[in-house]
Amino acid sequence: MIEPTFAASKLAARLAETGDTLDVLELATAVLVRNFELLRRRTDAYAELDQAEYLLLRTLDELGSADVGTLAGALGLDPSTVGRQGSVLLGKGLVERSPSAADRRRSILTPTEEGRHRMRVTQSRRRNASAELLGDWSEEDLRSFGALLSRYNKAVARRYLTAPDD
C-alpha cells in the first residue's frame, strides 16, 4: 500500500516540474497539515498537554500573565473559546485566575509551576521530534525553513487576525 503522504509528495514533485508554484504550495500545505496530525497521533509530544493547552500555556509563557481578551487576540481565537480553555487549565491546576487590578470584571490567567513544567515537557518533546525528523538538514536549511514558516504565519495573521486598514 502506498502511503498517502508519499503519493502526495510524488504529485507535488510532478506539479513542481510544471512550474505551477501555487498548486505546489496548495498541495504542500495540505500534506503539511496531515503530517502535523500524524506527528500528534504517533509521538508522545502531547502526552502531557493537548495542542490547545500547549499553545495557550506557551503563549502565556511568552506574554506573561494575561486576560482572556489579550490571549484571544494573540491566538486568533474567540474570547469565549479561550475562556473555556482557560477554565479547563484552571480545573487541572495548570493556571491560576485572579481579578485584574485595572478592571475587576476581567480575569488574569497565570501559569502555575505545574503548568509551566508540563509546557516545557511538551516543548522539549516537540523539539526532539523536530530534531529527529530534520537531523540531516543543514543549519542554513533549518533557518530558511523557520523563516519561511514564520513569514507564512505572519501573512495568515495579517489577513485573518488583524483589523483591516480603513
C-alpha positions as CSV (number, residue, x, y, z in Angstrom):
1,M,0.0,0.0,0.0
2,I,1.3,3.5,-0.9
3,E,1.5,5.9,2.0
4,P,-0.8,9.0,1.3
5,T,2.0,11.5,2.0
6,F,4.3,9.6,-0.3
7,A,1.8,9.8,-3.1
8,A,1.2,13.4,-2.4
9,S,5.0,14.1,-2.4
10,K,5.3,12.4,-5.8
11,L,2.4,14.5,-7.1
12,A,4.0,17.7,-5.7
13,A,7.2,16.8,-7.5
14,R,5.3,16.4,-10.8
15,L,3.5,19.7,-10.2
16,A,6.8,21.4,-9.4
17,E,8.0,20.4,-12.9
18,T,5.0,22.2,-14.4
19,G,6.0,25.5,-12.8
20,D,2.6,26.0,-11.1
21,T,4.0,27.1,-7.8
22,L,0.7,28.0,-6.2
23,D,-0.6,24.5,-7.0
24,V,2.6,23.0,-5.4
25,L,2.1,25.2,-2.3
26,E,-1.6,24.4,-2.0
27,L,-0.8,20.6,-2.0
28,A,2.3,21.0,0.2
29,T,0.3,22.8,2.9
30,A,-2.5,20.2,2.7
31,V,0.2,17.5,3.2
32,L,1.8,19.5,6.0
33,V,-1.5,19.7,7.9
34,R,-1.8,15.9,7.5
35,N,1.8,15.4,8.7
36,F,1.2,17.5,11.8
37,E,-1.8,15.3,12.6
38,L,0.4,12.2,12.1
39,L,3.0,13.6,14.5
40,R,0.3,14.4,17.1
41,R,-1.0,10.9,16.9
42,R,2.2,8.9,16.6
43,T,4.5,10.7,19.0
44,D,4.4,11.3,22.7
45,A,4.7,15.1,22.2
46,Y,1.2,15.7,23.5
47,A,1.2,13.2,26.4
48,E,1.2,16.0,29.0
49,L,-1.0,18.6,27.2
50,D,-3.2,18.6,24.1
51,Q,-2.4,21.1,21.4
52,A,-4.7,23.8,22.6
53,E,-3.4,23.6,26.2
54,Y,0.2,23.7,25.0
55,L,-0.4,26.7,22.8
56,L,-2.3,28.6,25.5
57,L,0.4,27.9,28.1
58,R,3.2,28.7,25.6
59,T,1.5,32.0,24.8
60,L,1.2,32.8,28.5
61,D,4.9,31.9,28.9
62,E,5.7,34.4,26.1
63,L,3.3,37.2,27.1
64,G,3.3,36.8,30.9
65,S,0.1,36.8,32.8
66,A,-2.8,37.9,30.6
67,D,-6.5,38.4,30.4
68,V,-8.7,36.3,28.2
69,G,-9.1,39.1,25.6
70,T,-5.4,39.5,25.2
71,L,-4.9,35.8,24.9
72,A,-7.7,35.5,22.4
73,G,-6.1,38.3,20.2
74,A,-2.7,36.6,20.4
75,L,-4.1,33.2,19.5
76,G,-6.6,34.4,16.9
77,L,-9.5,32.8,18.8
78,D,-12.8,34.0,20.1
79,P,-12.6,35.1,23.8
80,S,-15.3,32.5,24.7
81,T,-13.1,29.7,23.3
82,V,-10.1,31.0,25.3
83,G,-12.3,31.3,28.4
84,R,-13.4,27.7,28.1
85,Q,-9.8,26.6,27.5
86,G,-8.6,28.6,30.5
87,S,-11.3,27.0,32.6
88,V,-10.1,23.6,31.7
89,L,-6.5,24.6,32.5
90,L,-7.7,26.1,35.8
91,G,-9.5,22.8,36.6
92,K,-6.3,20.9,36.0
93,G,-4.3,23.2,38.2
94,L,-2.2,24.4,35.3
95,V,-3.2,28.1,35.6
96,E,-4.4,30.4,38.3
97,R,-7.1,33.0,37.8
98,S,-7.0,36.4,39.6
99,P,-9.0,39.6,39.1
100,S,-7.4,42.4,37.1
101,A,-6.2,45.3,39.1
102,A,-7.4,47.7,36.5
103,D,-10.8,46.2,35.9
104,R,-12.1,43.7,38.5
105,R,-14.6,42.3,35.9
106,R,-11.7,40.8,33.9
107,S,-9.7,37.8,35.0
108,I,-6.0,37.4,34.6
109,L,-4.6,33.9,33.9
110,T,-1.1,33.0,35.1
111,P,0.5,29.6,34.6
112,T,1.2,27.6,37.7
113,E,4.6,25.9,38.2
114,E,2.9,22.6,37.2
115,G,1.5,24.3,34.0
116,R,5.0,25.7,33.2
117,H,6.5,22.3,33.8
118,R,4.1,20.4,31.5
119,M,4.5,23.1,28.9
120,R,8.3,22.7,29.0
121,V,8.0,18.9,28.8
122,T,5.7,19.2,25.7
123,Q,8.0,21.8,24.2
124,S,11.0,19.5,24.7
125,R,9.2,16.5,23.1
126,R,8.2,18.6,20.2
127,R,11.7,19.9,19.7
128,N,13.1,16.4,19.9
129,A,10.6,15.1,17.3
130,S,11.7,18.0,15.0
131,A,15.4,17.4,15.7
132,E,14.9,13.7,14.8
133,L,13.0,14.4,11.6
134,L,15.2,17.2,10.4
135,G,18.5,15.9,11.8
136,D,20.1,15.7,8.3
137,W,19.2,19.2,7.4
138,S,21.8,21.9,7.4
139,E,21.7,24.8,9.8
140,E,21.0,27.1,6.8
141,D,18.1,24.9,5.7
142,L,16.6,24.9,9.2
143,R,17.0,28.7,9.4
144,S,15.4,29.2,6.0
145,F,12.5,26.8,6.7
146,G,11.9,28.5,10.0
147,A,12.0,31.9,8.4
148,L,9.6,30.9,5.6
149,L,7.1,29.3,8.1
150,S,7.3,32.4,10.2
151,R,6.6,34.6,7.2
152,Y,3.7,32.4,6.2
153,N,2.2,32.6,9.7
154,K,2.6,36.4,9.7
155,A,0.8,36.5,6.4
156,V,-2.1,34.5,7.8
157,A,-2.2,36.7,10.9
158,R,-2.2,39.9,8.8
159,R,-5.0,38.5,6.7
160,Y,-7.2,37.0,9.4
161,L,-6.1,38.2,12.9
162,T,-5.6,41.9,12.5
163,A,-8.2,44.6,11.8
164,P,-8.3,45.6,8.1
165,D,-7.0,49.0,7.3
166,D,-9.6,51.7,6.8
